[in-house]
Amino acid sequence: MSTGYELVVVANRLPVDLHVEEDGTTSWSRSPGGLVTALEPVMQASEGAWVGWAGKPDVEAEPFDAGDMHLVPVTLSADEVHDYYEGFSNDTLWPLCHDVISPPEFHRAWWDAYRRVNRRFAEAAAAQAAQGATVWVQDYQLQLVPALLRELRPDLRIGYFHHIPFPPLEIFAQLPWRRQVVEGLLGADLIGFQRPGDASNFIRVVRRLTDLTTRGPSITVPGPAGERQVRAGAFPISIDSSRFDAMARSESVQARAREIRRDLGDPQVLLLGVDRLDYTKGIRHRIKAYGELLEEERLTVPDTALVQVASPSRENVEAYQQLREEVEILVGRINGEHGQIGSAAIYYMHHSYPPEEMAALYLAADVMLVTALRDGMNLVAKEFVAACTDDRGVLVLSEFAGAADELSGALLINPHDIDGMKDAIERAVRMEPREMRRRMRKLRRRVMEDDVTKWSQRFLSTLTAVPRAEGR
Ligand code: G6P
């Protein structure tokens, strides 16, 4: 049996980046994602282990300690990266969970790889967990892990959190392996979602695709140790708000924010978009709206500039390659029509940046554009708010992002309604300082209060409170 960690996190990625040098030697560096920050204090307090993939194919590495965390790499072959990660996770489940914006592909070989890899993650987690430990499985890449893990280790308390939207039954039902996925999730004691609507979509799917009894958010699941109650609920994720607040207050970030504005030619209005280059983010819709505002001279260059950071993502998946082409053509066209020597209409960056640079960009911006067509939460919106320490800045936010449930001080938009989005952008640009401050203070109260530590505490304490089956 296990050597014994009291809390085991299982996620597709490890919270570190692997570097392979030219001579073949490898090293790790910390990759400070939101989830790591959230879970670090809990992990430190409770002897935590993290099971995940190193992000590159065929890396065989022994478990190792990084700070207070024990990291357990799971190896994926190049074929598995293709079929499980790029294929089933990001070309089947991802579009299925995001309103089929891009058509999901259904391939049996991808499903076989997904099952095989999920079993490998479940076995690795089972080998790390102490008797009666808590295992917290993260996200859509690992939906079969809860049930596989329960089979291997019925003594464990198992939680699962779905970071992306859970689709309506009518869309989920397209998945040829829909029942197996639901059964995989039902291995958990607690299934967390971003929005109440995601949780109710899931309950409806359970009612229609299984014979199980549901009562409000509870599902009764029979098993060898007696009946279990599985709970589904909304636990909206957040960010390390005080970290972004502190960065934005630091002299170096403030100086960098001034420098960014100066380098852009001190525009009166700086618009900002920050996204993974993903078709769910509404980047094309946003740029189209901006282009029309320039066309109609409701905004002009060089008084206005748009900085669009589009960080590279899932570059081997065709839908992402196609999106990149489309966005880059559009950016080129608008810059060609409206840019001048020394002042572009759009500054487009296909890079990712460290958090300090992001904080400086947020601080420098006047208007933040979050125009997702569908998004589980959208943490960029919350980061922007946490970095606006001077109460200056307007958030234009899609109602299709989970963050819209909480961030009522934003200007909410429907990104499919280009005219409505244009009006909202113009309103944001011309907003009176008093209204801007009132809205930003409201946003900041919410984001500073509900941070990611609260999120993990709420999830884990709810998980601990779920009654256990008789006989365990
Ligand atoms: C979303 C998903 C995460 C995923 C991240 C980056 O936020 O919910 O599970 O890790 O995108 O995508 P990648 O494919 O690079 O891990």
Residues whose N, C-alpha, C, O or C-beta is under 5 A from the ligand:
A	BS01	G6P	D139 H163 I164
